[in-house]
């Protein structure tokens, strides 16, 4: 099969490689010429994805994958087009910003050939596939959906760093606008993916047709919004527990020993491309979802709450040199999308602290490009706020932070026995 993948980012490129590994002829299109050039040389443009480099080298060498900046080149012979262009949320309005996706959709529509299956994998507000992409593609291509081309929504459900593992682990959800589109989508994904045996599921792992694009759109939003709401509840419990001398982690462990409870862990921030963003996409079409809105607001307030606890313990942060440990939004992942480092920096600077940042995954130059002053362990410091649960921080010692007067452990990963004699605030009250 001839397949085009639109946008070769951290999801699109592994998908293109996956399809090519199955023996299909894949052309990936991306607006970034440097990304295209690296891929065509068999070099992953963003290190950190397990197995991507070795798989990329093989499919480039075999000729099953190539990259281009030309939509015409990518779509001329394509029988299936998979779109993984980022969808952003406007920070001021909290509404989806379709600018990049609109441009990509317009470009593919102008070069779409009759008989093509078009699958959107980017997470979307409910109704977008039917009410935005269908009329746009029909208008610009002159083709009719359901007759000349077929449109399906099939959300990506993978985790950065383990994409190839997750492609096998989780059912592939599809929702089409026609019965024929659903059948074509099922056949397409069954020839491009393999699935692990999942005896824990009520039905066989594989391609699951949810019956409509709207159901598939909502499924992706629901599974990610659930996590944000759950974390919001855990943070609420954690703040209450800390105020009342209770170790919330003991409470959560006890609760989760019962199979009907699955409380997540509290933390200083919820980051990444997914969990902080998708609840806003859900809210864009369901403005009455007060539970979702409250949880999102509570999670966003956590950096401010923990910095305020530090102020209350020390009296003031004015002029204090404060290091934020971790720029990445998640441990072991070199990515700062919606990372808690940004609101934590703002909260500290608002109180007069001198802020520096340390992250073992980033060079000093990279931290400077992000707008931070780098910090080196073993340098004098007054306050430390652990923002990212990097494995390197689990055994952190006070001696690595000379002069430290307070540790705020926003991930509850440091060892209390190693911090005897140093004040320590832990989200959730486990001091």
C-alpha positions, 0 to 999 in steps of 0.5 A: 500500500502507498501511505502518506503521513502528514507531520513527522513529529514525535508521533507521526515519525514513529507511525510512518516507521511502523507502517514502513516496517510492515512493508508498505511504501510510506512518504512522510511530509513535513514543513520542516526541511531540516527534519526531512533532511535528517530523516532521509539520512536515517537520523532521528530528529528528536532522540529519546524514542525507544527503538526509533533510530534503529528502525528508522535506519532500516526502513530508510535503507530498504526504501520503504520510507522517505520524507518530503516537504511537498504535499504533491509528492507525498499524496500523488500515489497515496491510498491512505493518508494519516494526519498527525499535525499538532492542535494547539490551545490558545492560552488566553481563550483556552480554545483550540487553535486550528491554524496548523491543522487547517493549513495541513488539511487545505494542502492535502485536500488540494492534492487528494486523489479519488479513492483515498482513505484519510485518517486523523489521529490528532486529538480533536474536539468532538464533532471536528472530523464531521463538521470541519474537515469533511466540508473543508476537504470536499470544497478544496478537492472537489471530491465527495466524502463517502463516495470519492474519499473516506474520512475517519478519526482514529486517535493516537493513544501512545506515550512518548518514549514507548510508542512502538510498545503502546502501538501493540498494547492498546486497541486501535479505535476508529470512528468513520463517517460511513460504513465503507469508510469504517471497513477501509479503516479497519483493513488499513490498521489491521495491515499496519499494526500488530496487537499484543494478546490482552486477556484482561480485555473483555474483547480481543485486542485489535481495531475497535470500531466505535461506530462514529467519528464523534464517539472516537473523538470523545473516547480520546478526550474522555480517557485523558480528561479522566486522568486530569480530573483524577490528579486534581482529586489527588491534589485536593486530597494531598493539600488537605492531608498536608494541612492535617498532618496526614501522609496522603500516600499511605491513604492512597495506597490503602484506598487502591488496595480495593479494586474499585479505587484508582486514585492517582498521585498528587504533584506540583504540576501536570505537564505534557502535550496531552493531559493539560490540553485535552480537558480544554478541548473537551470543555470547548464543546461541553462548557457545562463540564464544571468538574473538568474545569475545576480539576484543571484549575486546581492542577494549574494552581499547584506550583503557586500553592507549593511556592506559597508553602515555602514562603510561609515556612521561611518567611520570605523568598526575597533575594533567595537563590532558588533552584528548580530541579527539572525543566522537563514535564516528566521524568526521563523525557526531554520535553518541556511542553506545559512543564511545571517549570514555567509557572513555578518560575513565575511564582518564585520570581513574583516573590523576589526569588533568584531562580536557576534551573537544573535538569540532567537531560539539558545542557546549559546552553539548552536551558538558556535557550529556554530562558533559564539560568542554568544551575550546577549541582554542588553550587551554593543555593538557598532553596530547592524545588523538585519539579521533575521526577527524574530518576537522578533526583531520587537519591539527591543529598543535601550535600549536593545543594550546599547551604540549602535551607529548604527542599520542596519535593513536588513529586515525593520521590526524595528519601526523608532519611537523607534529609534529616535536619533540613526542612522539607515540604512534600506535596501530600504531607509525607515529610 
